Amino acid sequence: MAANAINRDVASAIEPATDGIDKDIERLPVLDRTVRLSHQIAIAAKPLSTHLDEVVQATDHINGNLASTREHVTTIGTSVDGIKRSTHSIRPAVVVLNRLVDSIHGQVGDIVGDLRTVAGLTSSMGDDLNDTNASLARILAATEPLRQAVRGINGSVERIDGSARRIENSPLLLRSLGPVLGLETLLGDLTGGN
């Protein structure tokens, strides 16, 4: 508002009255008024200088921030360029890795197929083993009477062997039965000719 008032005062001071321009004395009040207005303008402008100094300082601070930001942006740009170069160098390795993964995937498929085949064979072998086991059980059941007969024969052989050993150890019994059984020569051999 003060600036508007000053502008009005300046405008009214600048516009000289057209009447009596030729008289120098009549201009003195206008000059006094101009001096007063100039003084008021100087007073009104004095705080502007401080504000302008603050604006200059703020601008310098902004310039410093912009310079720092520019350095950071440049650093980021350099990092992005490095990432781009790394990406270009990694890309062929990724292609090779993808091929390897595809190959492994194919091999896994083959292995799964092989395992299915083995599982089928194992299942068939299990069935065959079950059949064989059942056949063996039938054979064992069929041979059980034969085994019992063999055990009986073995028992009889052991008893006969025991009896023979007892007879062999009893020369008196052999002497009595020797002539009856025709064992004289055998008895002589056993008793040493007595």
C-alpha positions as CSV (number, residue, x, y, z in Angstrom):
1,M,0.0,0.0,0.0
2,A,2.8,2.3,0.8
3,A,4.3,1.6,-2.6
4,N,1.0,2.6,-4.3
5,A,0.9,5.8,-2.3
6,I,4.4,6.5,-3.3
7,N,3.6,5.8,-6.9
8,R,0.7,8.2,-6.8
9,D,2.8,10.8,-5.1
10,V,5.6,10.3,-7.7
11,A,3.1,10.5,-10.5
12,S,1.6,13.7,-9.1
13,A,5.0,15.2,-8.5
14,I,6.2,14.4,-12.0
15,E,3.3,15.8,-13.7
16,P,4.1,19.5,-13.5
17,A,1.3,21.9,-13.6
18,T,1.1,23.5,-17.0
19,D,0.3,26.8,-15.7
20,G,3.3,29.0,-14.9
21,I,6.0,26.8,-16.2
22,D,8.0,29.8,-17.0
23,K,8.3,30.8,-13.4
24,D,11.3,29.2,-11.6
25,I,9.9,29.9,-8.2
26,E,6.7,28.1,-8.7
27,R,8.7,24.9,-9.3
28,L,10.3,25.0,-5.8
29,P,7.4,23.4,-4.0
30,V,7.4,20.6,-6.6
31,L,11.1,20.1,-6.0
32,D,10.5,20.0,-2.3
33,R,7.8,17.5,-2.8
34,T,10.2,15.5,-5.0
35,V,12.9,15.5,-2.4
36,R,10.4,14.3,0.2
37,L,9.2,11.6,-2.1
38,S,12.8,10.5,-2.8
39,H,13.5,10.3,0.9
40,Q,10.3,8.2,1.4
41,I,11.3,6.0,-1.5
42,A,14.8,5.5,0.1
43,I,13.2,4.7,3.5
44,A,10.7,2.2,1.9
45,A,13.5,0.6,-0.2
46,K,15.9,0.2,2.7
47,P,14.2,-3.1,4.0
48,L,14.1,-4.3,0.4
49,S,17.9,-4.4,0.4
50,T,17.9,-6.8,3.4
51,H,15.3,-8.9,1.8
52,L,17.2,-8.9,-1.4
53,D,20.3,-10.0,0.5
54,E,18.3,-12.9,1.9
55,V,17.1,-13.7,-1.5
56,V,20.6,-13.7,-2.8
57,Q,21.7,-16.0,0.0
58,A,18.8,-18.3,-0.6
59,T,19.6,-18.3,-4.3
60,D,23.3,-19.2,-3.5
61,H,22.1,-22.0,-1.2
62,I,19.8,-23.3,-4.0
63,N,22.7,-23.1,-6.5
64,G,24.8,-25.2,-4.0
65,N,22.1,-27.7,-3.7
66,L,21.7,-27.8,-7.5
67,A,25.4,-28.4,-7.9
68,S,25.3,-31.2,-5.3
69,T,22.2,-32.7,-7.0
70,R,24.0,-32.5,-10.4
71,E,27.0,-34.4,-8.9
72,H,24.6,-37.1,-7.5
73,V,22.8,-37.3,-10.8
74,T,26.1,-37.7,-12.6
75,T,27.2,-40.4,-10.2
76,I,23.8,-42.2,-10.7
77,G,24.3,-41.9,-14.5
78,T,27.7,-43.4,-14.2
79,S,26.3,-46.2,-12.0
80,V,23.5,-46.8,-14.6
81,D,26.1,-47.0,-17.4
82,G,28.0,-49.5,-15.3
83,I,24.8,-51.5,-14.7
84,K,24.1,-51.4,-18.4
85,R,27.6,-52.7,-19.3
86,S,27.2,-55.4,-16.6
87,T,23.9,-56.3,-18.1
88,H,25.4,-56.6,-21.5
89,S,28.2,-58.8,-20.2
90,I,25.8,-60.9,-18.1
91,R,23.3,-61.5,-20.9
92,P,25.4,-64.1,-22.8
93,A,26.0,-66.0,-19.6
94,V,22.2,-65.9,-18.9
95,V,21.6,-67.3,-22.4
96,V,24.1,-70.1,-21.7
97,L,22.5,-70.7,-18.3
98,N,19.1,-70.9,-19.9
99,R,20.4,-73.5,-22.3
100,L,21.9,-75.5,-19.4
101,V,18.6,-75.3,-17.5
102,D,16.7,-76.5,-20.5
103,S,19.2,-79.4,-20.9
104,I,18.9,-80.3,-17.2
105,H,15.1,-80.1,-17.6
106,G,15.3,-82.5,-20.5
107,Q,17.6,-84.9,-18.6
108,V,15.2,-84.8,-15.6
109,G,12.4,-85.8,-18.0
110,D,14.6,-88.7,-19.2
111,I,15.4,-89.7,-15.7
112,V,11.8,-89.7,-14.7
113,G,11.0,-91.9,-17.7
114,D,13.8,-94.3,-16.7
115,L,12.6,-94.4,-13.1
116,R,9.1,-95.3,-14.3
117,T,10.6,-98.1,-16.4
118,V,12.6,-99.3,-13.4
119,A,9.6,-99.1,-11.1
120,G,7.6,-101.2,-13.7
121,L,10.4,-103.7,-13.8
122,T,10.7,-103.8,-10.0
123,S,7.0,-104.3,-9.7
124,S,7.2,-107.2,-12.2
125,M,10.2,-108.6,-10.3
126,G,8.2,-108.3,-7.0
127,D,5.3,-110.2,-8.6
128,D,7.8,-112.8,-9.9
129,L,9.4,-113.1,-6.4
130,N,6.0,-113.5,-4.8
131,D,5.2,-116.2,-7.3
132,T,8.5,-117.9,-6.6
133,N,8.0,-117.6,-2.8
134,A,4.5,-119.2,-3.2
135,S,6.1,-122.0,-5.3
136,L,8.8,-122.6,-2.7
137,A,6.2,-122.7,0.1
138,R,4.3,-125.4,-1.9
139,I,7.5,-127.4,-2.5
140,L,8.3,-127.2,1.2
141,A,4.8,-128.3,2.1
142,A,5.1,-131.2,-0.4
143,T,8.5,-132.3,0.9
144,E,7.7,-132.1,4.6
145,P,6.7,-135.8,4.8
146,L,10.0,-136.7,3.0
147,R,11.9,-134.6,5.5
148,Q,10.2,-136.2,8.4
149,A,11.0,-139.6,6.9
150,V,14.6,-138.6,6.5
151,R,14.7,-137.5,10.2
152,G,13.2,-140.8,11.1
153,I,15.8,-142.7,9.1
154,N,18.6,-140.5,10.7
155,G,17.2,-141.4,14.1
156,S,17.2,-145.1,13.2
157,V,20.7,-144.9,11.9
158,E,21.9,-143.2,15.1
159,R,20.2,-145.9,17.1
160,I,21.7,-148.7,15.0
161,D,25.1,-147.0,15.2
162,G,24.7,-146.8,19.0
163,S,23.7,-150.4,19.2
164,A,26.6,-151.5,16.9
165,R,29.0,-149.6,19.1
166,R,27.7,-151.3,22.2
167,I,28.0,-154.6,20.5
168,E,31.5,-153.8,19.4
169,N,32.4,-152.9,22.9
170,S,31.0,-156.1,24.3
171,P,33.3,-159.0,23.2
172,L,31.6,-161.5,25.5
173,L,28.3,-161.0,23.6
174,L,30.1,-161.5,20.3
175,R,31.8,-164.8,21.6
176,S,28.4,-166.2,22.5
177,L,26.7,-165.2,19.3
178,G,29.7,-165.6,17.0
179,P,29.3,-169.3,16.3
180,V,25.6,-168.9,15.9
181,L,25.9,-166.0,13.5
182,G,29.0,-167.3,11.7
183,L,31.1,-164.5,13.0
184,E,34.1,-166.5,14.2
185,T,36.5,-164.9,11.8
186,L,35.1,-161.5,12.5
187,L,35.2,-162.2,16.2
188,G,38.8,-163.3,15.9
189,D,39.6,-160.1,14.1
190,L,37.9,-158.1,16.8
191,T,39.3,-159.8,19.8
192,G,42.7,-160.2,18.3
193,G,42.4,-164.0,17.8
194,N,41.5,-164.9,21.4
